[in-house]
Amino acid sequence: MTLRDRRSYRVAIVSDRYLNPPEGKLDAVPILLQAEWGAIQLPADDYPSAVANPLLEQVAEQVEEFCRRGYDAVVIGRRDGLDEALAAAGVPRLDRIDPASARALQAFLNRRPAPAARSSRRRTAGNKR
């Protein structure tokens, strides 16, 4: 019997404005769910640096771990301080999009190749953890 690992091995680092959008603006959540991507929320733009910087460091540490394990990671939107936090954690520059529409975000996610971890981490009944 084969057990299917339901994780997609894909994670998007997402600006708050796309996860908690104002009325009528792009909501990335349904698009990410449909495409089977996980999400890490970035601190809101109005957080002061003293609050946002430690949160960005934590995000960068999580992203570094995901990348080390073969996940595909992308950035959706922008957040001051993110690039510096990712670089400090040793994360190479990630592909990114600041989508103008749901269609643009869907196309960006759909163009991504299958991550290495997805094909190399399949479990079978004889490969129990």
FENRANOR-V959857 format. One record per residue. N is the residue number from 1. RES is the residue in three letters. SS is DSSP state (alpha for helix, beta for strand, coil for the rest). Layout:
BEGIN
N&RES&SS ; N&RES&SS
END
This chain:
BEGIN
1&MET&coil ; 2&THR&beta ; 3&LEU&beta ; 4&ARG&coil ; 5&ASP&coil ; 6&ARG&coil ; 7&ARG&coil ; 8&SER&coil ; 9&TYR&coil ; 10&ARG&beta ; 11&VAL&beta ; 12&ALA&beta ; 13&ILE&beta ; 14&VAL&beta ; 15&SER&coil ; 16&ASP&alpha ; 17&ARG&alpha ; 18&TYR&alpha ; 19&LEU&alpha ; 20&ASN&coil ; 21&PRO&coil ; 22&PRO&coil ; 23&GLU&coil ; 24&GLY&coil ; 25&LYS&coil ; 26&LEU&coil ; 27&ASP&coil ; 28&ALA&alpha ; 29&VAL&alpha ; 30&PRO&alpha ; 31&ILE&alpha ; 32&LEU&alpha ; 33&LEU&alpha ; 34&GLN&alpha ; 35&ALA&coil ; 36&GLU&coil ; 37&TRP&coil ; 38&GLY&beta ; 39&ALA&beta ; 40&ILE&beta ; 41&GLN&beta ; 42&LEU&coil ; 43&PRO&coil ; 44&ALA&coil ; 45&ASP&coil ; 46&ASP&coil ; 47&TYR&coil ; 48&PRO&coil ; 49&SER&alpha ; 50&ALA&alpha ; 51&VAL&alpha ; 52&ALA&alpha ; 53&ASN&alpha ; 54&PRO&alpha ; 55&LEU&alpha ; 56&LEU&alpha ; 57&GLU&alpha ; 58&GLN&alpha ; 59&VAL&alpha ; 60&ALA&alpha ; 61&GLU&alpha ; 62&GLN&alpha ; 63&VAL&alpha ; 64&GLU&alpha ; 65&GLU&alpha ; 66&PHE&alpha ; 67&CYS&alpha ; 68&ARG&alpha ; 69&ARG&coil ; 70&GLY&coil ; 71&TYR&coil ; 72&ASP&beta ; 73&ALA&beta ; 74&VAL&beta ; 75&VAL&beta ; 76&ILE&beta ; 77&GLY&coil ; 78&ARG&coil ; 79&ARG&coil ; 80&ASP&coil ; 81&GLY&coil ; 82&LEU&alpha ; 83&ASP&alpha ; 84&GLU&alpha ; 85&ALA&alpha ; 86&LEU&alpha ; 87&ALA&alpha ; 88&ALA&alpha ; 89&ALA&coil ; 90&GLY&coil ; 91&VAL&coil ; 92&PRO&coil ; 93&ARG&coil ; 94&LEU&coil ; 95&ASP&beta ; 96&ARG&beta ; 97&ILE&beta ; 98&ASP&coil ; 99&PRO&coil ; 100&ALA&coil ; 101&SER&coil ; 102&ALA&alpha ; 103&ARG&alpha ; 104&ALA&alpha ; 105&LEU&alpha ; 106&GLN&alpha ; 107&ALA&alpha ; 108&PHE&alpha ; 109&LEU&alpha ; 110&ASN&alpha ; 111&ARG&coil ; 112&ARG&coil ; 113&PRO&coil ; 114&ALA&coil ; 115&PRO&coil ; 116&ALA&alpha ; 117&ALA&alpha ; 118&ARG&alpha ; 119&SER&alpha ; 120&SER&alpha ; 121&ARG&coil ; 122&ARG&coil ; 123&ARG&beta ; 124&THR&beta ; 125&ALA&coil ; 126&GLY&coil ; 127&ASN&coil ; 128&LYS&coil ; 129&ARG&coil
END
